[in-house]
């Protein structure tokens, strides 16, 4: 069994060596460390090589989402059976890696994620706005997935080879929520392991520079995922709501017309009802078409999985 630990890094020359050298080398038969250098302008690449890691570099800064995706592909190319993703700034303790990979070794999970909030005793010192934001977005994701996860933003995670091969991601700047959605919708088992972490990042890079901008991006990811994974519900329910509202209002006005033989002063509402009914019907039809396209998406992802499995098995 081979473990590949991937470390996305951007200008982390001060901390990355400590992270690399602290990674346990005896938790499985083979352990390799792979640093994904996202166009760093400092000595991140040189320090990583000196510390004993392999390095895959971007020429320019591409964002955490693309860096993570490239890290997964490079780890699979190295023959990984288990992949662990950990930050380069020392926020997470590499000695917790054996705890994360054990459920995968035992075949009780396909992805294991560190949770900062599952055990209240291990909740890190963080600004209240960040704690609120983490819990708020976890709640949004839980409502969409019908699950009960406590921490969906943490990037310290372990993946089985099958889970990694099945990942299809599009986000450029973030990936944490998208991974949850993609794997849960494909039926993979995800569990959380509480770990003690440092609440504030030590390194120079920042995933969240603006809380509100990050919130918008996460909300957009969940909205797009709802559209892509449940298109009939996404378009159909909206269409039914508009159709029902327009029809009910029309029935009420029709009954009023039967009773008093007058439409005024509600002519504008009749026009609005016609508009609602037309849009509602169009959305229902769009939902049926999108549901048909969703089947094609599933077939294409199955083909992509088989192609990736063939490529990374060579």
TAPE-V940233 format. One record per residue. N is the residue number from 1. RES is the residue in one small letter. PSI is psi in radians with two decimals (* if undefined). BURIAL is + if it has 16 or more other ideal C-beta (glycine too) atoms within 10 Angstrom, else -. D_CENTER is the distance of its C-alpha to the mean C-alpha in whole Angstrom. Layout:
# TAPE-V940233
N&RES&PSI&BURIAL&D_CENTER ; N&RES&PSI&BURIAL&D_CENTER
This chain:
# TAPE-V940233
1&x&2.38&-&27 ; 2&x&2.28&+&25 ; 3&x&2.27&+&22 ; 4&x&2.13&+&20 ; 5&x&2.03&+&19 ; 6&x&2.43&+&17 ; 7&x&1.69&+&17 ; 8&x&2.35&+&16 ; 9&x&2.42&+&19 ; 10&x&1.88&+&20 ; 11&x&0.98&+&24 ; 12&x&0.62&+&24 ; 13&x&-0.41&+&27 ; 14&x&-0.47&+&28 ; 15&x&-0.35&+&26 ; 16&x&-0.56&+&24 ; 17&x&-0.73&+&28 ; 18&x&-0.68&-&28 ; 19&x&-0.81&+&24 ; 20&x&-0.85&+&25 ; 21&x&-0.33&-&28 ; 22&x&-0.15&-&27 ; 23&x&2.19&+&25 ; 24&x&2.34&-&27 ; 25&x&-0.04&-&28 ; 26&x&0.26&-&30 ; 27&x&-0.42&+&27 ; 28&x&-3.14&+&27 ; 29&x&-0.76&-&30 ; 30&x&2.37&-&28 ; 31&x&2.22&+&26 ; 32&x&2.57&+&25 ; 33&x&2.24&+&23 ; 34&x&2.04&+&21 ; 35&x&2.23&+&21 ; 36&x&1.72&+&19 ; 37&x&1.94&+&21 ; 38&x&1.06&+&19 ; 39&x&0.63&-&23 ; 40&x&2.54&+&24 ; 41&x&0.07&-&27 ; 42&x&-2.68&-&29 ; 43&x&0.47&-&30 ; 44&x&-0.80&+&26 ; 45&x&-0.84&+&27 ; 46&x&-0.74&-&30 ; 47&x&-0.69&+&30 ; 48&x&-0.76&+&27 ; 49&x&-0.71&-&30 ; 50&x&-0.53&-&32 ; 51&x&-0.08&+&30 ; 52&x&0.22&-&30 ; 53&x&2.72&+&26 ; 54&x&2.67&-&26 ; 55&x&2.28&+&24 ; 56&x&2.14&+&23 ; 57&x&2.47&-&23 ; 58&x&2.50&+&22 ; 59&x&-0.58&-&25 ; 60&x&2.88&-&23 ; 61&x&2.08&+&20 ; 62&x&-0.24&+&17 ; 63&x&2.68&+&14 ; 64&x&-0.66&+&12 ; 65&x&-0.85&+&9 ; 66&x&-0.59&+&12 ; 67&x&-0.76&+&14 ; 68&x&-0.78&+&11 ; 69&x&-0.76&+&11 ; 70&x&-0.63&+&15 ; 71&x&-0.76&+&15 ; 72&x&-0.81&+&14 ; 73&x&-0.71&+&17 ; 74&x&-0.64&+&19 ; 75&x&-0.72&+&19 ; 76&x&-0.65&+&19 ; 77&x&-0.49&-&22 ; 78&x&-0.04&+&24 ; 79&x&0.51&-&24 ; 80&x&2.39&+&21 ; 81&x&-0.53&+&21 ; 82&x&2.43&+&19 ; 83&x&2.28&+&16 ; 84&x&2.31&+&16 ; 85&x&2.26&+&14 ; 86&x&2.58&+&15 ; 87&x&2.75&+&16 ; 88&x&-0.10&+&19 ; 89&x&0.06&+&21 ; 90&x&0.20&+&22 ; 91&x&-0.58&+&20 ; 92&x&2.68&+&19 ; 93&x&1.99&+&22 ; 94&x&-0.39&+&22 ; 95&x&-0.17&-&25 ; 96&x&-0.09&+&22 ; 97&x&-0.78&+&21 ; 98&x&-0.59&+&23 ; 99&x&-0.64&+&22 ; 100&x&-0.66&+&18 ; 101&x&-0.29&+&20 ; 102&x&-0.78&-&22 ; 103&x&-0.54&+&21 ; 104&x&-0.72&+&20 ; 105&x&-0.69&+&23 ; 106&x&-0.04&-&24 ; 107&x&0.67&-&22 ; 108&x&-0.05&-&21 ; 109&x&2.70&+&17 ; 110&x&-0.46&+&15 ; 111&x&2.38&+&12 ; 112&x&2.22&+&14 ; 113&x&2.49&+&12 ; 114&x&2.37&+&14 ; 115&x&2.23&+&15 ; 116&x&-0.16&+&17 ; 117&x&-0.08&+&18 ; 118&x&-0.72&+&19 ; 119&x&1.92&-&22 ; 120&x&-0.49&-&24 ; 121&x&-0.37&-&26 ; 122&x&0.12&-&23 ; 123&x&2.14&+&22 ; 124&x&2.85&-&22 ; 125&x&1.94&-&24 ; 126&x&2.71&+&22 ; 127&x&2.49&-&23 ; 128&x&-0.56&-&23 ; 129&x&-0.60&-&21 ; 130&x&-0.69&+&18 ; 131&x&-0.78&+&18 ; 132&x&-0.78&-&19 ; 133&x&-0.77&+&15 ; 134&x&-0.81&+&13 ; 135&x&-0.62&-&15 ; 136&x&-0.83&-&15 ; 137&x&-0.53&+&11 ; 138&x&-0.71&+&11 ; 139&x&-0.75&-&14 ; 140&x&-0.78&+&12 ; 141&x&-0.67&+&10 ; 142&x&-0.69&-&12 ; 143&x&-0.69&-&15 ; 144&x&-0.73&+&13 ; 145&x&-0.21&+&12 ; 146&x&0.84&-&15 ; 147&x&-3.10&-&14 ; 148&x&1.02&-&15 ; 149&x&2.62&+&13 ; 150&x&-0.36&+&14 ; 151&x&1.79&+&12 ; 152&x&0.05&+&8 ; 153&x&-0.19&+&8 ; 154&x&2.34&+&10 ; 155&x&-0.08&+&10 ; 156&x&1.75&+&13 ; 157&x&2.78&+&12 ; 158&x&2.47&+&14 ; 159&x&2.44&+&13 ; 160&x&2.87&+&16 ; 161&x&-0.73&+&18 ; 162&x&-0.73&-&17 ; 163&x&-0.76&+&13 ; 164&x&-0.69&+&13 ; 165&x&-0.51&+&15 ; 166&x&-0.16&+&13 ; 167&x&2.27&+&10 ; 168&x&1.91&-&10 ; 169&x&2.60&+&8 ; 170&x&-0.35&-&9 ; 171&x&2.41&+&8 ; 172&x&-0.66&-&11 ; 173&x&-0.28&-&11 ; 174&x&2.76&+&7 ; 175&x&-0.27&+&4 ; 176&x&-0.83&+&4 ; 177&x&-0.65&+&2 ; 178&x&-0.64&+&2 ; 179&x&-0.80&+&3 ; 180&x&-0.88&+&5 ; 181&x&-0.82&+&6 ; 182&x&-0.81&+&7 ; 183&x&-0.67&+&9 ; 184&x&-0.76&+&10 ; 185&x&-0.39&-&12 ; 186&x&0.08&+&13 ; 187&x&0.26&-&15 ; 188&x&2.64&+&14 ; 189&x&2.21&+&15 ; 190&x&2.26&+&13 ; 191&x&2.79&-&15 ; 192&x&2.46&+&15 ; 193&x&2.09&+&18 ; 194&x&2.33&+&19 ; 195&x&2.65&+&20 ; 196&x&2.18&-&22 ; 197&x&2.88&+&20 ; 198&x&2.24&+&22 ; 199&x&-0.63&-&20 ; 200&x&2.42&-&21 ; 201&x&2.49&+&20 ; 202&x&-0.48&-&23 ; 203&x&-3.12&+&22 ; 204&x&-0.58&+&23 ; 205&x&2.62&+&20 ; 206&x&2.15&-&18 ; 207&x&-0.71&+&14 ; 208&x&1.67&-&15 ; 209&x&-0.49&-&18 ; 210&x&2.03&-&19 ; 211&x&-0.71&-&17 ; 212&x&-0.66&-&18 ; 213&x&-0.70&-&16 ; 214&x&-0.75&+&13 ; 215&x&-0.69&-&13 ; 216&x&-0.76&-&14 ; 217&x&-0.75&+&11 ; 218&x&-0.75&+&9 ; 219&x&-0.67&-&11 ; 220&x&-0.68&-&11 ; 221&x&-0.80&+&8 ; 222&x&-0.70&+&9 ; 223&x&-0.80&-&12 ; 224&x&-0.65&-&12 ; 225&x&-0.70&+&10 ; 226&x&-0.71&-&13 ; 227&x&-0.74&-&15 ; 228&x&-0.68&+&14 ; 229&x&-0.42&+&13 ; 230&x&1.04&+&16 ; 231&x&-0.63&+&18 ; 232&x&-0.72&+&22 ; 233&x&-0.73&-&21 ; 234&x&-0.87&+&19 ; 235&x&-0.70&+&22 ; 236&x&-0.79&+&25 ; 237&x&-0.68&-&25 ; 238&x&-0.75&+&25 ; 239&x&-0.75&+&28 ; 240&x&-0.68&-&29 ; 241&x&-0.81&-&29 ; 242&x&-0.73&+&31 ; 243&x&-0.75&+&33 ; 244&x&-0.74&-&34 ; 245&x&-0.81&-&35 ; 246&x&-0.70&+&37 ; 247&x&-0.77&-&39 ; 248&x&-0.79&-&40 ; 249&x&-0.66&+&41 ; 250&x&-0.70&+&43 ; 251&x&-0.76&-&45 ; 252&x&-0.78&-&46 ; 253&x&-0.61&+&47 ; 254&x&-0.74&-&49 ; 255&x&-0.72&-&50 ; 256&x&-0.70&-&52 ; 257&x&-0.66&-&53 ; 258&x&-0.59&-&55 ; 259&x&-0.72&-&56 ; 260&x&-0.01&-&57 ; 261&x&0.63&-&57 ; 262&x&2.53&-&55 ; 263&x&-0.69&-&52 ; 264&x&2.52&-&53 ; 265&x&0.65&-&51 ; 266&x&0.44&+&48 ; 267&x&-0.64&-&48 ; 268&x&-0.55&-&45 ; 269&x&-0.59&-&43 ; 270&x&-0.77&+&44 ; 271&x&-0.73&-&42 ; 272&x&-0.69&-&39 ; 273&x&-0.74&+&39 ; 274&x&-0.73&-&40 ; 275&x&-0.81&-&37 ; 276&x&-0.74&+&35 ; 277&x&-0.75&+&36 ; 278&x&-0.83&-&35 ; 279&x&-0.70&-&32 ; 280&x&-0.81&+&31 ; 281&x&-0.73&-&32 ; 282&x&-0.71&-&31 ; 283&x&-0.64&+&27 ; 284&x&-0.77&+&28 ; 285&x&-0.74&-&29 ; 286&x&-0.68&+&26 ; 287&x&-0.70&+&24 ; 288&x&-0.72&-&26 ; 289&x&-0.73&-&26 ; 290&x&-0.60&+&22 ; 291&x&-0.65&+&22 ; 292&x&-0.72&-&24 ; 293&x&-0.52&-&22 ; 294&x&-0.61&+&19 ; 295&x&-0.66&-&21 ; 296&x&-0.67&-&22 ; 297&x&-0.74&-&18 ; 298&x&-0.71&-&18 ; 299&x&-0.72&-&21 ; 300&x&-0.67&-&20 ; 301&x&-0.59&-&17 ; 302&x&-0.72&-&19 ; 303&x&-0.76&-&22 ; 304&x&-0.72&-&19 ; 305&x&-0.80&+&18 ; 306&x&-0.66&-&22 ; 307&x&-0.74&-&23 ; 308&x&-0.72&+&20 ; 309&x&-0.70&-&22 ; 310&x&-0.74&-&25 ; 311&x&-0.81&-&24 ; 312&x&-0.05&+&23 ; 313&x&-0.18&-&26 ; 314&x&*&-&29
